[in-house]
């Protein structure tokens, strides 16, 4: 136990035991919560990747920094080490839905192991969960069924690659469904982009670059109550460039104006924009504009 309120569950078999499920494989499991006993509510951290498919309202759950009220057909992704759940109030609940859990050791040395960081939704906050249509939910359940069928086979030389390939297929479907969600939530996304632009403009007009430093993606994600990964993915899908690149472009636009202030040297402009070293500012400016700040000043 950590801080007396976070329970640590390190292995797949420990989780199966808690959920009254048989362990068919030491590194991966599909859980059908309807077959589990009621469990006490607790804040937990897992030593493995966890994906919950919630089919019923389950009350307010706490994950990361936010509360989240589960709706039907919601997928929540939790990376190893994330804190998830609710503070223990002594109540027992009957969980519903399904879960896929897999240990990082399962995917070591595989294609999925190399690319697991591409599935950025494992670092999203719970309020950025994936909401499934009925058809999408059927596809997810089919993926779970295929993984479970493979787990029920006698282990042979093909077992690992077939299990990992099925997990990878499932995650690729999730990526597709998230892309769909970004599009269907376009009106919400536009609001986020507008707020981001306003926050960035205000940041660059203030003393924050000088006092806090160079404007970072994490800072704006936090201001917008989004995880850095979700925010970054949203910006990339909406604008076609990364949030960092958007910040750089805006910063260079402001720099172009400030360079012509006769009371400021190039070094002062760079410090005012949050650069610790003027040569870093010069390098970025030259990359974006094609000439150095001093050359730009003399050319114009």
Buried (B, 14 or more C-beta within 10 A) or exposed (E): EEEEEBBEBEBBBBBBEBBEBEBBBEBBBBBBBEEBEEBBBBBBBBBBBBBBBBBEEBEEBBBBEBEBEBBBBBBBBBBBEBBBBBEEEEEEEEBBBBBBBBBBBBBEEBEBBEEBEEBBBBBBBBBBBBBBEEEBBEBBBEBBEBBBEBBEEEEEEEBBEBBBBBBBBBBBBBBEBBEBBBEEBEEEBEEBBEEBEEBBEEBBEEEBBEEEEBBBBEBBBBBBEBBBBBBBBBBBBBBEEBBEBBBBEBBBEBBBEBBEEEEBBBBEBBBBBBBEEBEEBBEBBBEBBEEBBEBBBEEE
